[in-house]
Every structure is written in structure tokens, then in C-alpha cells.
Amino acid sequence: MLKYLWTVTQDLFVAVTLITWLHAVLTRRYGGYGSAFHRAGILTGIVASAVLAAVKGNSNKIISSHWNHYIYGFIMGFTLAFILISLFAGKKWSRIPLCLSGAGLSAALIFYQLPGVMLYPFNFNTMGEGYLSSYYMVRMAGWLLALLLLLAYSRMLFGCALHIRSLGTVNGILCAGILTNAAYCFGRFFVPWVNRAKWLGWSVKYTEERFGWIGEWMMFTAYRSMLFIWLVAALAAACLIICFVQNVRVTEPWDNPAQHRKLRARNRSFRRMACGAMAVLLLFGGFLSVVKAYDTRVVELSAPETFVEENGRILVSMDTVNDFHLHRFEWSTPNGINVRWIVVRKPNSASYGVGFDACEVCGNAGYYERNGLVVCRRCDVVMNTNTIGFKGGCNPIPLAYEVEGGSLVFSMEDLIAGEREFK
């Protein structure tokens, strides 16, 4: 659940914020005409995203690995067009071009991020238990909650942007936001061509560090992508603060006390809207900092325990693994590969869950014990201890063993066969 709270927020926050401001600016400039034009752009982006998600979900092979490169180009192009046309927004001829560039920018922003988010529910790890399993429902809850919070945030942010007194202020915040996003897209735009930019006169043998300032900006955007999200979040906070401050007092003239009370009630409504949006914005900040840090933390594996080598076999005393806790062992093969395996006694049973410290889904990330439960270190799936030793899903890859004279006996040949999982 936690993973999809922060990943969906991280994927869509910038797009949702910028699209909301675009809708507010076009609505304020051109009323229903601008609003309808922009809604058409949003709908186009959503439909195109659904089509691309369906194609990706069925066959990744027909989708170019550099697809995002073209979308970055569209985003930068529409951004430049919108800002330039905004300079002439007072002219009669500017209405259609400004609405077109705004709708096109929103469609491109949606098309860039939404397909991946749409595919998340089809890629949840359900341990083979299907769409009605608790594994699936928990992840779906995180995915849906993030989307609902983004929708609520967008609605409140739109209301605040709509009621800031100066349209120039909102337009300035919007331009700063889309330029920030365009700067990020510019760095990502050159990535697919970094080693084959002959049209720039650079040798293909050059690495990213040899591409001058463009290469430096590419690397900056790669390692500082969160910075651009925080910058847009800061602009959103500024927008909400301006809306709140402007509605602390009634500045419009009133003819009677009843009208004054009505204006004060209106201002209170706007302040509450700003506070609500700020609360959700702070919640998003928590998702992208505290929750993300917790969910992506690196869990250290426990130290390997001792065993006895004897005549091509490895013996583990049953007395050391009868406490129902996870025990990890490691052996270096003749080829110099450190092979790990785990042993845990199954509850209410005399048998043991035994397997390599790796699985077919998550590789050799390993398992650790949390509150008496065995958990995959990579995907955070909790193992059913009774199924450890059985093949499939995120279960440890089975490892054969025998019981002999109070010891669990493992064949070195079986351990050598597991080398491929730990190379």
C-alpha cells in the first residue's frame, strides 16, 4: 500500500498541479469557451493514455524504448507556445492559439505519466492468489487513495486559483511551473541520443560526461528529479498562501450588514479551501519524504550462521533452527559464488521451510524476519511460512534437504546448482 501512495503521487503530482492551473487560467480568460477547449485536451490525453496503456500491457515490443523522448519534445514545444502566446493574450487572434497550446500541453502531460499509473493495478504482486486476494486489495487501496487525494487537491487548488484577485499572479505562477517542468524535460530529452548524437558533431564513443553542459544538465535531471517536484510544490504552496491572505478581510464595498456577512462567509469558504488544499499538499510532502524513505529503506540481512561440512554435505543442527525464527546460511562454492539459503521451522509442525535466499520474482534480494514473519526484502511481501519450500510466486526457490541424526543435511551439489541465482 505504502509503495503506491508515494509512487502515484510522485508520478502525477506535477501534471495534476500544472493542468489545474492551466484550467483556471483558461477559464478566467475565456470563460466557458476556454474551459471547454481545455477539457477536450484533458479528455484527449486520458483516451490516448488508455490506448497506450492497453498496447503496453499486451505487447511491450511494439513500443519504442525511446517513446518518452518524443513526449518531452511535445511538452517543451507546447510550453514555449503557451508562454509566447500569453504575451499577446489581449489580442482577439490569441484566443484559439492560447487555448490550443494549453489543451495540447495538458494532453501531453497526461500522456506522459498516466499510462504507467493505469498499468499499476495489472502489475501488483498477488503471490499468485488473484485479484480478490488481500495482497491485491491492499495495493489497490494505496493506488486508489493516492488518486482520490490528487483529485481532491486539484479541485481545491482550482478553486483557489480561480479566486485569486489578479489573473496576472495566477498566470505568473503557471508560467513558472510549466517552465520548471520544461527544464526537467529538456534534460531528459537528450538521453536517448546521448551516445549517437552525430547531428551535433559529437563522436559516438563519447560518454555522458563529454557532452558539455547538455550532458551535465542530463545528469542533474537524472539525479535531482525530486527537486523539480519540490519546486512545483513550493509554487502550489505560494498560490494557496496568496489565496488565504487575500481573503482574510473583506475589501469589497458593501451596502448593508447582511451583504457584509455574506462577503465574510464567502471569504471564510475560500480560506477553508486554501487550508484544505494546503493540508493535502503537506500530506503529499509526507508521502514523498517520510513514507518513501520508509518504504525504500534498505533492510540489512542477518549474519549467516554456522554449520558443519562433512563428505560433500553440509549439516545444520536442528537444535539451532527449532525456535520458529528465520535462520540464514551461506556457503562459498568452488567457483567462488556465495550461495545463501534460509531455514525456518513451520508453526504447529515438525517440518521446516527451506529454500534459497532468493526467488524467481525478486532475484537474490533475500528475506528477513519482521515481527515473527518472513518478508521479501525487495517487494515487502509477507511469506506464508507453511508454503516456504514450495515453488512459485515470491516464495524462496526450494532447496532439497534430509533429516539425519538431529541435523538437516544439504547436498553441496544442490547448493552448487543454485549458483546462478547469486552470480
Summary of the structure (lengths in Angstrom):
residues: 423
radius of gyration: 28.3
end to end distance: 31.3
largest distance: 101.1
contacts: 1297
relative contact order: 0.10
helix: 62%
strand: 11%
